[in-house]
C-alpha cells in the first residue's frame, strides 16, 4: 500500500464498517471521522445540516475560512464527499508572531451518506460568507410517484 492509496484504502474500510454497523442497528454516523488528519483528534468537518423537499436534498455546511478554490465535491452512489483545505494563517504572518492559535487547519474530507439517490449531473454548490450550500436534485427513481386508482 503506497501513501497515495493509503487514504483511499482507509476510507473504503471505514465505509464498510459504517455499512456493517448500520445493517446491525448501529450508528449511521462514521466511527472514524477524517477531518484534519493527521493532527490531534479527528472530527467531523464541516458541520452541516441535511434536509429535503419534494424534489431536492439540501446540504448547508458551515465552513468559514476555507479557500473556495480548494473545495472538491463528488457524488458517488448515495454518498456526497466534501473535501478541501483550511489554511492555518495568512502567509504574510510569521508563525513566531502568534501568541495563540486555536483554529484547526489542514486538509479535510467529509463523506455524507445521502438518504436517497440524486441526479449527480445536476448537483450545484455555492460558497458564500463561510457557508457551503449544496443543492442535490433527487433522481427520477427517488421521487415519489402518484399512482392513479382505477375505479371499475
ChimeraX attribute file (.defattr): number of C-alpha atoms within 10 A of each C-alpha:
attribute: neighborCount
match mode: 1-to-1
recipient: residues
	/A:1	7
	/A:2	7
	/A:3	8
	/A:4	8
	/A:5	10
	/A:6	11
	/A:7	13
	/A:8	11
	/A:9	14
	/A:10	13
	/A:11	17
	/A:12	12
	/A:13	13
	/A:14	17
	/A:15	17
	/A:16	12
	/A:17	15
	/A:18	19
	/A:19	16
	/A:20	14
	/A:21	16
	/A:22	14
	/A:23	11
	/A:24	8
	/A:25	8
	/A:26	11
	/A:27	13
	/A:28	13
	/A:29	15
	/A:30	19
	/A:31	13
	/A:32	16
	/A:33	19
	/A:34	22
	/A:35	23
	/A:36	20
	/A:37	15
	/A:38	11
	/A:39	10
	/A:40	8
	/A:41	10
	/A:42	14
	/A:43	16
	/A:44	17
	/A:45	19
	/A:46	19
	/A:47	11
	/A:48	15
	/A:49	11
	/A:50	13
	/A:51	10
	/A:52	14
	/A:53	9
	/A:54	9
	/A:55	14
	/A:56	16
	/A:57	20
	/A:58	18
	/A:59	20
	/A:60	19
	/A:61	19
	/A:62	17
	/A:63	19
	/A:64	15
	/A:65	16
	/A:66	19
	/A:67	14
	/A:68	17
	/A:69	8
	/A:70	12
	/A:71	16
	/A:72	12
	/A:73	16
	/A:74	13
	/A:75	20
	/A:76	11
	/A:77	13
	/A:78	13
	/A:79	17
	/A:80	20
	/A:81	14
	/A:82	20
	/A:83	19
	/A:84	19
	/A:85	20
	/A:86	21
	/A:87	16
	/A:88	15
	/A:89	14
	/A:90	8
	/A:91	8
	/A:92	6
	/A:93	9
	/A:94	9
	/A:95	12
	/A:96	6
	/A:97	7
	/A:98	9
	/A:99	6
	/A:100	6
	/A:101	9
	/A:102	6
	/A:103	10
	/A:104	13
	/A:105	17
	/A:106	15
	/A:107	16
	/A:108	22
	/A:109	22
	/A:110	21
	/A:111	21
	/A:112	17
	/A:113	18
	/A:114	16
	/A:115	13
	/A:116	14
	/A:117	20
	/A:118	27
	/A:119	16
	/A:120	17
	/A:121	10
	/A:122	11
	/A:123	18
	/A:124	13
	/A:125	13
	/A:126	11
	/A:127	18
	/A:128	10
	/A:129	9
	/A:130	14
	/A:131	18
	/A:132	22
	/A:133	18
	/A:134	20
	/A:135	18
	/A:136	24
	/A:137	23
	/A:138	21
	/A:139	16
	/A:140	12
	/A:141	11
	/A:142	14
	/A:143	15
	/A:144	9
	/A:145	8
	/A:146	6
	/A:147	6
	/A:148	6
	/A:149	6
	/A:150	5
	/A:151	4
	/A:152	3
